[in-house]
Amino acid sequence: MKRTVESAKEKKVNQYADIRKWYRYQFFGTAKISVLKEKKTFDASIANIAFPGIGVYSNYSVGKGKRVKIKISFIDKNGKIQEDIATGIVDWQSKIKKMYLIGIFFDEELSISKQPKLIEHLIWLIDTYKWPQPYKDQRIVML
């Protein structure tokens, strides 16, 4: 009987395991979110970023499935404000007291051709802080 209880506990712990194929990086910056087709724009703080998406904190609810444009602003290694743009869809959102944590899945993974400043900054962060390479399956190594 005890064996069954331990197995149930193990299953509960494993259901929360991170099975993503990409690493998420803590990222200091802001985002201006434009909800397409609604002409609604608001500011958000970036919680984390990965090549296929971004997590932001916002005072506003967007709604799962909404298409958005994200202007990502950050301070680069030289102290200059940089900006890049990506588009995507709201994959999920969760209310935390009066704020929302929103997960946005990009239409395309971040790339050097479409988000050159952001990729350059992420490469610098990965190299400087010895963060893991972006892909857990090691299909590419950036550095």
C-alpha positions in Angstrom: 0.0 0.0 0.0 2.8 2.4 0.9 4.4 1.8 -2.6 1.2 3.1 -4.3 1.2 6.3 -2.2 4.8 7.0 -3.1 4.1 6.5 -6.8 1.2 8.9 -6.7 3.4 11.5 -5.1 6.1 11.0 -7.7 3.6 11.3 -10.5 2.4 14.6 -9.1 5.9 16.0 -8.9 6.7 14.8 -12.5 3.6 16.5 -13.9 5.2 19.9 -13.2 8.5 19.0 -14.9 9.6 21.5 -17.5 9.5 19.7 -20.9 10.2 22.7 -23.1 12.8 22.3 -25.8 14.2 25.8 -25.2 15.8 27.5 -22.2 14.0 30.5 -20.8 16.2 33.4 -19.7 15.5 36.0 -17.1 15.4 39.3 -19.0 15.3 42.9 -17.9 13.3 45.0 -20.3 9.9 46.3 -21.2 7.5 45.5 -23.9 4.9 47.5 -25.7 2.1 45.1 -26.6 -0.3 45.9 -29.4 -3.4 43.7 -29.7 -3.9 43.4 -33.4 -7.4 44.0 -34.8 -8.3 45.8 -31.5 -6.1 48.9 -31.7 -5.3 48.4 -28.1 -1.7 49.0 -26.8 -0.3 48.8 -23.4 3.1 48.5 -21.6 4.4 45.4 -19.9 7.5 44.2 -18.0 9.4 41.3 -19.4 9.6 38.3 -17.0 11.6 36.0 -19.3 12.4 35.3 -22.9 13.2 32.2 -25.0 13.7 31.9 -28.7 10.1 30.8 -29.4 8.3 33.1 -26.9 8.2 35.7 -24.1 6.6 36.0 -20.7 5.4 39.4 -19.6 3.8 41.0 -16.6 0.9 43.4 -17.4 -1.8 45.3 -15.6 -4.1 44.4 -18.6 -5.6 41.2 -19.7 -5.2 40.3 -23.3 -7.0 37.0 -23.7 -5.8 33.6 -24.9 -5.6 33.3 -28.7 -5.2 37.0 -29.4 -2.7 38.1 -32.0 -0.1 40.6 -30.8 2.9 42.7 -31.9 5.6 43.1 -29.2 8.1 45.9 -29.2 10.9 44.6 -26.9 13.0 47.3 -25.3 16.2 46.7 -23.3 19.5 48.3 -22.3 22.4 46.7 -24.1 26.0 46.1 -22.8 27.0 49.7 -23.8 24.1 51.3 -21.8 22.1 52.1 -24.9 18.4 51.5 -25.2 17.7 49.0 -28.0 14.4 47.8 -29.5 13.3 44.9 -31.7 9.9 43.7 -32.8 8.2 40.3 -32.9 4.7 39.1 -33.5 2.8 36.2 -31.9 -0.2 34.8 -30.2 -1.1 34.8 -26.6 -0.7 31.2 -25.5 -1.9 31.6 -21.9 -2.4 34.1 -19.2 -2.8 33.9 -15.4 -4.0 36.6 -13.0 -1.8 37.3 -10.0 -3.7 39.7 -7.7 -4.1 42.8 -9.9 -1.6 41.8 -12.6 -1.5 39.3 -15.4 1.4 37.0 -16.3 1.1 36.5 -20.1 2.8 33.9 -22.2 3.2 34.8 -25.9 4.3 32.3 -28.5 6.2 34.1 -31.4 5.0 33.5 -35.0 8.7 32.6 -35.7 11.6 31.9 -33.4 13.8 34.9 -32.7 16.4 35.2 -35.5 19.5 37.3 -36.3 17.8 38.5 -39.5 14.5 39.7 -37.8 15.7 40.7 -34.3 19.4 41.4 -34.7 19.8 43.7 -31.6 17.9 41.3 -29.3 19.8 38.2 -30.6 23.1 40.0 -30.2 22.2 40.9 -26.6 21.1 37.4 -25.8 24.3 36.0 -27.2 26.3 38.5 -25.0 24.2 37.5 -21.9 24.7 33.8 -22.6 28.4 34.2 -23.0 29.0 36.6 -20.2 26.9 34.8 -17.6 27.7 31.3 -18.8 24.0 30.6 -19.3 23.0 27.4 -21.1 22.7 27.4 -24.9 19.1 28.2 -26.0 18.2 24.7 -27.2 18.0 21.9 -24.7 18.3 19.3 -27.4 21.7 20.9 -28.5 20.6 21.1 -32.2 22.7 24.3 -32.4 25.3 25.9 -30.3 25.5 29.7 -30.7 28.9 30.1 -29.1 
